Amino acid sequence: MGVLGPFLRLLGFIIVVIVTVTVLLVVIFKLVRGKKHMAEYFWEDGSNYKGEINYYGINGKGVYFSSSGDRYEGEFRKNAFDGEGAYFCADGSSYVGKFEKGEPVEGEFTDVNGNVYRYRYRYMTNGARITDEFTLIHKESEELLQGKELNIDPVRLDIKSGKN
């Protein structure tokens, strides 16, 4: 064994240290990537976001203010409205319910006259939206929303370029 014995022990020790350090770095990296932080973003057009982010972008709960005066409060996933939330339009109308990939899916829409509608999108299997379905559940006014679409544009927030 002579000279080779101590060399093999040293080599084994170095391999154990490298594997241990690699495992620790992987664990630390995964913890940092998944951890949520509070942040605030501002875009050139005057819109802004305040809420939770993580390594992947805007993920968690937060508030988005558009430059037109609209406001969304709720859950975000992959830089888009996703989950339960409320969208308040500058004109006084609002939508409270579920969002998926930036678009309203199912909830209640209140128009500027105080009429409340149950609202649901219908999708084809390829993801294309085919209909908006409104069901009046509370009437405040004679002027009813008939055959109109809910005007909430899908918003994907680009935090890397500062644009939305």
C-alpha positions in Angstrom: 0.0 0.0 0.0 2.9 2.4 0.8 2.4 5.8 -0.9 -0.8 4.8 -2.6 -2.7 4.3 0.7 -2.5 7.9 2.0 -3.3 9.2 -1.5 -6.4 7.1 -1.8 -7.6 8.2 1.7 -7.0 11.8 0.7 -8.9 11.3 -2.6 -11.8 9.6 -0.7 -11.9 12.6 1.7 -11.9 15.1 -1.1 -14.8 13.2 -2.9 -16.8 13.1 0.4 -16.3 16.9 0.8 -17.3 17.7 -2.8 -20.4 15.6 -2.6 -21.4 17.1 0.8 -20.8 20.7 -0.4 -22.8 19.9 -3.6 -25.7 18.5 -1.7 -25.7 21.6 0.7 -25.6 24.0 -2.3 -28.5 22.2 -4.0 -30.6 22.4 -0.8 -29.8 26.1 -0.2 -30.6 26.9 -3.8 -34.0 25.2 -3.6 -34.8 27.0 -0.4 -33.9 30.4 -1.8 -35.8 29.8 -5.1 -39.0 28.9 -3.3 -38.9 31.6 -0.6 -41.3 34.4 -1.0 -40.3 38.1 -0.5 -42.3 41.3 -0.5 -41.4 43.7 -3.3 -42.7 46.6 -5.3 -42.5 47.1 -9.0 -43.1 50.2 -11.1 -43.6 50.3 -14.9 -43.0 53.2 -17.3 -46.7 53.6 -18.1 -47.5 54.3 -14.4 -48.8 50.9 -13.4 -47.3 49.2 -10.3 -47.4 46.0 -8.2 -46.8 45.5 -4.5 -46.8 42.1 -3.0 -45.1 38.7 -2.9 -42.5 37.5 -5.3 -40.1 34.6 -5.5 -37.3 33.5 -7.7 -39.7 32.8 -10.6 -41.3 36.3 -10.5 -44.7 37.6 -9.2 -46.1 34.6 -7.2 -48.3 34.9 -4.2 -50.7 37.6 -2.9 -50.4 41.2 -4.0 -52.0 44.3 -5.5 -51.7 45.6 -9.1 -52.6 49.1 -10.1 -53.0 49.8 -13.8 -52.1 53.1 -15.3 -55.8 53.5 -16.3 -56.9 53.4 -12.6 -58.0 49.8 -12.5 -56.9 47.7 -9.5 -56.5 44.0 -8.9 -56.1 42.5 -5.4 -55.5 38.8 -5.0 -53.4 35.8 -6.0 -50.7 35.8 -8.7 -48.9 32.9 -10.4 -46.2 33.2 -13.0 -46.7 37.0 -13.3 -50.4 36.8 -14.0 -53.7 37.0 -12.1 -54.2 33.4 -11.0 -56.4 32.2 -8.2 -58.9 34.1 -6.1 -59.0 37.9 -6.6 -61.0 41.0 -7.1 -60.6 43.4 -10.1 -62.0 46.9 -9.6 -62.4 49.0 -12.7 -61.9 52.8 -12.8 -65.5 53.2 -14.0 -66.9 51.6 -10.7 -67.6 48.1 -12.0 -65.9 45.2 -10.4 -65.3 41.4 -10.7 -64.7 39.2 -7.7 -63.9 35.5 -8.3 -61.4 33.1 -9.9 -58.7 34.0 -12.4 -56.6 31.6 -14.5 -53.6 32.7 -16.5 -54.6 36.4 -16.2 -58.2 36.0 -17.2 -61.4 35.9 -15.2 -63.0 32.5 -15.1 -65.9 32.4 -12.7 -67.2 34.9 -10.2 -69.6 37.8 -9.8 -69.5 41.0 -11.9 -71.1 44.2 -10.7 -71.8 46.8 -13.3 -71.7 50.6 -12.8 -75.5 50.5 -12.1 -75.2 48.1 -9.3 -76.6 45.0 -11.1 -74.8 41.8 -10.0 -74.2 39.0 -12.4 -72.8 35.5 -12.0 -70.2 35.2 -14.6 -68.4 32.3 -16.2 -66.1 31.8 -19.2 -66.4 28.7 -21.3 -63.3 27.3 -22.9 -62.6 24.8 -25.7 -60.2 22.0 -25.0 -57.4 23.9 -26.8 -57.8 26.8 -24.3 -59.7 29.2 -26.7 -62.5 31.1 -25.0 -65.8 30.6 -26.7 -68.4 32.3 -24.6 -69.1 34.7 -21.8 -72.0 33.6 -19.7 -73.8 36.2 -17.6 -76.7 35.3 -15.2 -78.4 38.3 -13.5 -78.6 37.6 -9.7 -79.4 41.0 -8.4 -81.1 43.9 -10.2 -80.6 47.5 -9.2 -81.4 49.2 -12.5 -83.5 48.8 -15.7 -80.3 49.0 -17.8 -79.0 45.5 -18.0 -75.8 44.1 -19.4 -77.0 42.0 -22.4 -74.6 40.1 -24.6 -71.6 42.3 -23.6 -68.2 40.9 -22.7 -66.5 41.5 -19.4 -63.8 44.0 -20.2 -60.9 42.8 -18.2 -57.8 42.4 -20.4 -55.5 39.5 -19.5 -52.5 41.0 -17.8 -49.1 39.4 -17.8 -46.6 41.4 -15.9 -43.1 41.4 -17.3 -40.9 42.2 -14.3 -37.7 41.7 -16.2 -38.3 44.4 -18.9 -40.4 46.6 -16.7 -43.3 46.4 -19.1 -46.8 45.0 -18.9 
